[in-house]
Amino acid sequence: MTVRLERVREMLKRTLGEIVRRDFPPGDAGLIIVNDVEVSADLKEAKVFVGIVGNQEAKRRAMNLLNGRRGQLQFELGRAIVLRYTPKISFHLDESVERGNRILTIMEELDKQEPKP
């Protein structure tokens, strides 16, 4: 990845994180966190990976909310950053943090079960 792509990716991640934090306070849809952004080489598309703290119903509601307001979020993003083209954003649920926590919990359980010499 080029330095420019990396800088744009970080700028999109930070800016979208601020917009989501401001526009979607924790509530019925859980807490929405922008974990990562992947940008296409031509900067015209961006995959936004979000983590959602809450139950499955809250995650479903949050994804519906994000996808339903995608156009508005993209417009706000375009006003906040200066690029020739505002990337078309798409939201994807990122469950990597939950998987990592589940693995840590399993490892702790195994540690407790293992007899000490």
PECORJO-V704500 format. One record per pair of residues at least 6 apart in sequence whose ideal C-beta (glycine too) atoms are under 7 Angstrom apart, sorted by sequence separation. I is the first residue (numbers start at 1). J is the second residue. D is the distance in Angstrom with one decimal. If there is no record, write none. Layout:
i=I j=J d=D
i=I j=J d=D
This chain:
i=52 j=58 d=6.5
i=39 j=46 d=5.0
i=52 j=59 d=4.6
i=24 j=32 d=5.2
i=38 j=46 d=6.8
i=78 j=86 d=3.6
i=37 j=46 d=5.5
i=38 j=47 d=4.4
i=77 j=86 d=6.0
i=37 j=47 d=6.9
i=52 j=62 d=4.7
i=37 j=48 d=5.4
i=20 j=32 d=5.3
i=74 j=86 d=6.1
i=77 j=89 d=7.0
i=36 j=49 d=4.4
i=20 j=34 d=5.8
i=34 j=48 d=6.3
i=35 j=49 d=4.9
i=74 j=88 d=6.9
i=35 j=50 d=6.4
i=74 j=89 d=5.4
i=34 j=50 d=5.7
i=35 j=51 d=4.9
i=50 j=66 d=6.8
i=73 j=89 d=6.7
i=17 j=34 d=4.1
i=33 j=50 d=6.5
i=16 j=34 d=5.0
i=32 j=50 d=5.6
i=33 j=51 d=4.5
i=70 j=89 d=6.3
i=32 j=52 d=5.6
i=13 j=34 d=5.8
i=16 j=37 d=6.9
i=31 j=52 d=7.0
i=70 j=91 d=7.0
i=30 j=52 d=4.8
i=31 j=53 d=4.1
i=13 j=36 d=6.6
i=30 j=53 d=5.2
i=31 j=54 d=6.8
i=13 j=37 d=4.5
i=30 j=54 d=2.6
i=67 j=91 d=5.9
i=12 j=37 d=4.7
i=66 j=91 d=4.5
i=12 j=39 d=6.7
i=9 j=37 d=5.2
i=30 j=58 d=3.6
i=63 j=91 d=6.5
i=29 j=58 d=5.7
i=30 j=59 d=6.5
i=9 j=39 d=4.9
i=28 j=58 d=6.9
i=32 j=62 d=5.4
i=63 j=93 d=6.0
i=8 j=39 d=5.7
i=16 j=48 d=6.0
i=29 j=61 d=4.5
i=30 j=62 d=5.5
i=28 j=61 d=6.1
i=29 j=62 d=3.8
i=5 j=39 d=5.8
i=12 j=46 d=5.8
i=59 j=93 d=6.5
i=8 j=43 d=6.2
i=29 j=65 d=5.3
i=43 j=83 d=6.5
i=24 j=65 d=6.7
i=44 j=85 d=5.5
i=46 j=87 d=3.9
i=48 j=89 d=5.3
i=50 j=91 d=5.9
i=52 j=93 d=6.8
i=43 j=85 d=6.2
i=45 j=87 d=5.6
i=48 j=90 d=6.9
i=44 j=87 d=5.9
i=45 j=88 d=5.2
i=46 j=89 d=5.0
i=47 j=90 d=5.6
i=48 j=91 d=5.2
i=49 j=92 d=5.2
i=50 j=93 d=6.5
i=51 j=94 d=5.2
i=43 j=87 d=5.8
i=44 j=88 d=6.4
i=48 j=92 d=6.9
i=50 j=94 d=6.1
i=47 j=92 d=5.7
i=49 j=94 d=3.8
i=51 j=97 d=5.3
i=39 j=87 d=6.3
i=19 j=73 d=6.1
i=19 j=76 d=5.2
i=19 j=77 d=6.6
i=36 j=94 d=6.7
i=35 j=94 d=4.7
i=16 j=77 d=6.2
i=15 j=77 d=6.1
i=15 j=80 d=5.0
i=15 j=81 d=5.6
i=11 j=81 d=5.9
i=12 j=87 d=6.9
